[in-house]
């Protein structure tokens, strides 16, 4: 998996730029690290939602608006967080660095067979192949994210029936719309950067189907193992947080005496 890092000075530069110039800055940074795979022409040809001249217009801030589906497609191609193009990202976060993971390079080197090594067993898929199915049970998860980006899972719910792609599209568009609406009700200033839920949901569906390296399938067995390991680490970390909170409380009591 290839990563391209934006360091603190890069993020400081991006903070001062507009959406179009942020796109250009990140693309040129990728081009410097990865070569012409991230030239304007290559990006436009790969995404196929706009021409090279349109991308140039966007990057020069000569476009009145950047459609959400275009912005989302660019962020996925760059391996970047969509919200890196919005001011809120830089106002609410204090990252020392951010890794870009372009799907173009996002492949597991373990998938490459070594000479003289038999990988037949590793290539076998047990059970049904999910790529052949067209209906799926849906699991919805909600997490609280603290100011330091620690997360606490607060809600998990699974559908009782299988959803088709169209049902999944309805679900995603409703979730995006409701979150955007709540965001704006809490912070009215966000209305200018509000994303179109229908287009964004369409893009998620499209990229979930076509960018399988960016959105890979987890085997049920491996996912269970990872979830258990993650839970054990989360319990240990929570215990550390409780101990730190207890120590702070005791120090406060000692100061008051």
N, C-alpha and C positions, 0 to 999 in steps of 0.2 A: 504494500500500500504506500503510495507516494504522497508525502505531505509537503506543502509549501507554507512557510511560516511568515505571518505578518507580525513584526515586533512592535514594541511600544511607540517608537518614532513613526512607523507606518500608520498606526492607529491614530496618532495625534494628527498626522497629515489628513487622514480620511475624515476626521471629526470636523474639519473646516471646509470640506467640499460639499458640493451639491450632489444629487442622486446620479446624474449623468457622469460627472467627473469622478465620482467614486467607482462607477463601473469601469471607466477608463483606467483609473489608477490600479485597481485590482487586476484587470486584464493585462495591463503592461507589466505588472509585477510577476504574474504567472508566465507571461511571454519571456521575460528575462530569465526565469528559473527553468522553464520547460521548453522554450523554443517556439517555433512558428505554429505549433499546435494551438496557441492562443493568440495568433494574429487576428485582426478583425475579420478577415476573410474566412479563416478556419472556424472561428466561433459562429459566424453567421451561417456557414454551410452546415455545421453540426446541428445547430438548433432548428434552422429552417422555419423560423417565425418572422424573419426580417432579412433584408439584404445588408451587405456590408456598408452601403451608403447610409441606410437607415440607422445602423449601429453607430456610425460616425456622427450622424446628426444628434443622436441621443447623448453620446459621450461629450459632445461640444455644447450641450445644454441648449440646443436650437430646436428641440422638440418640446411642445407645450406640455405633453403628458407622456409618461411611460406606462403602457397598459400592464396591469398586474400579471397577466400570463407571460408577458415578455420579461418582466423583472424576475419572476419566479424561475423561468427557464434559464436566464442568465445566472442566477444564484446557484441553481443545480449544476450547471455546466462548470462553474468556477469551484464548486464544492464549498460554497460559502453560506453562512446563515443569511436568509432572506433579509432579516432586519438590519444587517450591516449597511444597507443602503439608506436607512432612515436615521434621522437625528436622535431619536429616543435611545437607540442602541449605544450611542457614545455618551449620552447624558446619564444613563442609568447604570452603565458598566464601567469598571476600571480594570480591564484586562491588561496583563503584562505582554501577552502575545496571543495570537489566534492562529490555528492551523487550518489551512484550506486543503480539502481532500477531493480533488476533481475526479468524478466517476470515470473519466477517460483513463486514469491510472489506478483506479480503485479495484484492484484484483489481488487475490491472495496468492503470494508466491508459492505456497504449498500446493497450489493447483497445477504448477508446472512439474511434469514428471522428470525425475532425474534419470540419467542414463544408467541402465543396468538395474533399476529398481522396479519392482512389481507393485503398481498402485491399483490393481484391479479391485481389491477389496474396498479401498477408500472411495472408489468411484461408484460403488453400488448404492442404490437408494432403496431404503426399506419402506414398505407400506405404499399407500397411494401417492402418486406424483401430483402435488398441488397445482402444477402448471397446467394440468389437464382438466382441472375443475373450473366451473363458472359460477358456483355459489359457495359462500363461506359463512360460518358463524363469526360474529363480530365481537371483539373484546375491546371495551372502552376503558381507558385508564386516565385518572386525573392525579396530578402531583402538585404540591405546593413547592414553590421555589423561593428560597431565602435570598437576601441581598448578596450573599457570597456565592450564590448559585448551588448551594446544597439543596437536595430535593427530599421530600417526604411523600411517599405514595399515600393518597388519602381515599381513593375510590377505584374499584374494579367492578365492572359489570359485563356479563356476556349475554348476547342475544339468545333467545330460545329457539329461533328459527334461522335458516340460512338466508343470507342476503345476496342478491345478484349485484352485478357491477352498477346497475342503475340505482338500486337501493343504497349502495355504499356512497354513490355520488350525492344522493339526497341527504344522507346522514352527515357527510363531510361539509356540505354547503351550509347546513343548519348549524353545525357546531361552530364553523368559522364566523357565520353571521351573528350568532348569539354572543360569542366572545368579543367580536368587534363592537357590537352594540353596547355591551356592558363596559368595555374599555372607554368608549366615547361618553357614556353616562357618568363615568367616574372622572374622566379627564377630557372635557369637550375639545381641547386643542388638538386631539388626535384625529379629529374628523377629516382633516386635510390629507392624512396619510392612510385613511381607512381603505382596506383592500376589498376588491369585489369578490364576494364569497363564491359565487357560481363559477367564475373563471378560475379562481384558485383551486376549487375542488376538482374541476376538470383537469387542471394541470397535475394535481396529485394523483388522480386516477391514471392519467397517461404515463407519468414517470414511474409509477408503481409497477406498471406492466412492461415498460420498455427499458428501464434502467435498473436491471436486476442486480448489478454490482453495487449500486447506491442503495437499493432496497432489497437486500438478500433475504431468502427464506431461512428461518432457524428450524433445525430438526427438533421434534418434540422432546426427545431425550436430552439433547444438548442444552435446549432452552431451560429445561427443568433444573439441570445441573447448575447453569449460570445463575438462574434465579435464586437457588438455594445458597450458592456462594455469596451472591450479592446481599441476600438477607442476613447472613451471618456477619458479614463485614459491616452492614448497616447497624446491626444490634451492638457490635463492638464500638462503633463510632458514636452511637447514641449514648452508650454508657460513659464514654469519654466526655461528651457534652454535659451530661448530668454531673459528673465529678467536677468539671470546671465550674459549673453553675453553683455547686455546693461550696467549692473553695471560695468563690467570689462572695457568696453570702456570709461565710465565716469571717472573711477579711473585713467585710462591711460591719459586722457585729463587733469585731475587735477594735475597729476605728472609732465606733460610737461609745465604747466604754471609757 
